[in-house]
């Protein structure tokens, strides 16, 4: 099915099911309860999880398969955002042309940057990609101000041409849409004190994410993916067999850059604003952490990593000292202040410390990322079941039964 074997097809169907039911799965606690703070079923967070999942999956095609660690992938994220916003300003607010342009322009930049950077490997490749990303950031911030609007960022304006949308006039800025359906449209369903929000923007991003994930599966299972694994394993042996690894690594770099451009275009589709801050080295480092945290070289790992990080960012950053005082009000005053002060270092503006501790623990105890942790849990459950079955089996050695005595 879908050109995949039975195992991969089952895996893809599970991913599709989890994605479609995300608004319900991320809203487990009733509104008004003390745990409602940890609900994540609102459009902004769900869209970020889908978009950065695409970003991380694309980065994993390069890093997970070839072993080339890029510190400059945020450049393609920013280029994709700028390209999409320009399409919104000049042609139409329909997101499809903007996303396509974002992928094409990002792919062109990835081909140029990759052609130069891939002449080196290891740390030298990483530093080259970081240098190119910083160059793109500085150019977007100051040199290319007519195209990027500098530090203010590229935004929509009422006097934009929008050739295909010229007939649509109004006193307010238009919103992005998918063939007339506004991306910010939502439908809320209230069931037993749970409010589930179904957003057009999220489901559009979710469908794109599923398609991107499907393409990644095909790449991983294809002969091209095997060549990329050979590059990661030993390039010298590839050269001895007469195979040149450079075209394969450049193709992986371009595909990865197009994934990043797609994510940037989706960010612009959700919020038609493009700024140079999306090209910062911290954004490149974030996708590296997502991939390693989830499990580099695995299919589901980058998506898990993106979900965990974006959840921590959006949930833990909202927990301020007022919320903490409401949690620990039952403690004596002096002890309450100390406990709140300690927890405040890991929440609110200090949520990065929680991320750092989580990343440190995962790298130390789960070198394979969260995917390795899930596999360990599965193996423990299966081994425990086997032991119970063996214990319950009246004849664990399966000895033949003695023949009955015939009189």
Secondary structure, 3 states (H helix, E strand, C coil): CCCCCHHHHHHHHHHHHHHHCHHHHCCCCCCCCCCHHHCCCCHHHHHHHHHHHHHHHHHHHHHHHHCCCCCCCHHHHHHHHHHHHHHHHHCCCEHHHHHHHHHHHHHHHHHHHHHHHCCCCHHHHHHHHHHHHHHHHHHHHHHCHHHHCHHHCEECCCCCCCHHHCCCCCCCCCCCEECCEECCCEEEEEECCEEEEEEHHHHHHHHHHHHHHHHHHHHHHCHHHHHHHHHHHCHHHHHHCCCCHHHHHHHHHHHHHHHHHHHHHHHHHHCCEECHHHHCHHHHHHHHHHHHHHCCCCCCHHHHHHHHHHHHHHHHCCCCHHHHHHHCCCCCHHHHHHHHHHHHCCCHHHHHHHHHHHHHHHHHHCCCCHHHHHHHHHHHHHHHHHHHHHHHCCCCCCCCCCCCCCC
